Amino acid sequence: MSDTTVPYSTGETKLGDTTLAEMRELAARYPVGRSALLPMLHLVQSVEGRITPEGIEACADVLGLTGAEVSAVATFYTMYKRRPVGEYHVGVCTNTLCAVMGGDLIFERLKQHLDVGNDETTEDGKITLEHLECNAACDYAPVMMVNWEFFDDMTPESATQLVDNLREGTEVKSPRGATVCTWREAERVLAGFPDGRADEGPTGGKATLAGLRLARERNWTAPQGNHSGRAPEPEQTVSPDAASGPRPEDQPGKESQTVHTDDARKED
């Protein structure tokens, strides 16, 4: 298990002139420069391997922000790491459906197999393991991600084989995405510098496309749009009586209030 104690600052940085120029390039892509902060932090991680104090100050200088403002963002989002990340970031979804389908078991198996805890890195620096909240792929539960590439319908056995392949340097392909690259390479893509592999591999599988397949088999079509320029007539989904609202006799305790109100009107 790796030592999780990391100095806040090592006094060294890999953020050279090239990276600073790319930061300014990112800022210039937005009408308001500070909108580039999220991709800029990913760029810092692609170079430094984590969010460093030097990276925070560099972002602040380029964007005209304070270090506190940048730190507030960097510590809010879990994708930004304050400790060094391994060559591959392996995330196991342990949210409700994935957990029920086996995600908890997969996570426990990987902790034992890799001899690490949550958000820790193996001694060889290859794998950082983390349990993740919903990956928005519930139809493939339980799911894992390696550097944010999906791996579907996992089992403890397939999960351990996956991390073994990564540690051995075997090429690994996502079933719904590109060949897995290193974490730093993936961070550079997230920063906004594409690697030219966005269309590599399939993007959807049988579970995702099940609705489309059924629609084609049963000749289902979407409702026709309204081209008249007039607002469509509202569809009557409730009876006129129900639409008029509750009656006093339907609301116990309201009858007396209605009577008093009517009596007061008569007295007026």
Helices and strands as residue ranges (DSSP letters): H 17-28, G 33-36, H 37-48, H 53-63, H 67-74, E 88-93, H 96-98, I 99-103, H 104-114, E 120-121, E 127-132, G 138-140, E 144-146, E 149-151, H 156-168, H 183-190, H 210-217, H 240-243, G 248-250, H 255-267
